Structure formats: structure tokens, C-alpha cells
């Protein structure tokens, strides 16, 4: 599947919001990330050309960073940086509550948006900009190495 094919499958009631979310991410994302289909959704990854080892779970896959999915009546943002960086997660959650009427619906790396009119596009663009490709690789390698030493 291609990104264009994925976009064709986005439910009509989510399409406008999903496209705007995609643009917000692309607006903020530093150089070095590539848009692909990854894990059945649109993903922003470090390509093998920049990080040949790939993802430790499956080295054939590029190193994931952000993913976005649209299913039924929810849009989901997956951000590996907020999964691994408590300070970044705290910053995002603190900023989110300032602008949203609803409690954040989040898991370890995912944020679900049930109210498309309340997706904080500028905040997400800023979140996407907070970690460079080089910083993500460095953080990833440090994290994986520390797990392997345990």
C-alpha cells in the first residue's frame, strides 16, 4: 500500500481532519524523516539510508518515529518520542490541557482524537519539531543499548 492509497481509504467523516493532521506533522518534522506506510498506517521514519540497522524488532523496517491512523470515528497519533521522553510527554500533556475541553485520551505512545475539531494542529506541529532525526537515532541507540545490558 502507498500513502496515496491509505489516504483514499480514510473515512469521509475523518478525511479533512486527517489531512490537516498530516500537514501539521509534515510542517514541523525536521529533515531526515521520511513518510511511508509503516505498520498499516502512515509513518514518519528514519530511512535505512540514514540508519542502516533499522528497527531492532525487525531490522528490515526503518526506525519508526511518528505514525498516524484513521479508523472508524477516531484519529490516532503515535509518537515514539513521548513514549521514551518523560519531559517531552509532560510538556505536550501540559500544553494540551490548556487548549482542549476534553481530557487527553492517551496510552504509552498514542493519542486518540475523538473530537476532530479539537485536534491541536499547531501543538502537534511543534511536537513533531522537537526531536531531530540525529537526536532520535542517538536516543534510540542509547535506549536499546541500555536494555541489552540488563
Buried (B, 14 or more C-beta within 10 A) or exposed (E): EEEEEBBEEBEEEBBEBBEBBBEBBEBBBBEBBBBBBBEEBBBBBBBBEBBEEBBBEEEEBBBBBBBBBBBEEBBBBBBBBBBBBEEBBEBBEEBBEEEBEEEEEBEEBBBBBEEBEEBBBEBBBBBBEBBBBBBBBEBBBEEEEEEEEE
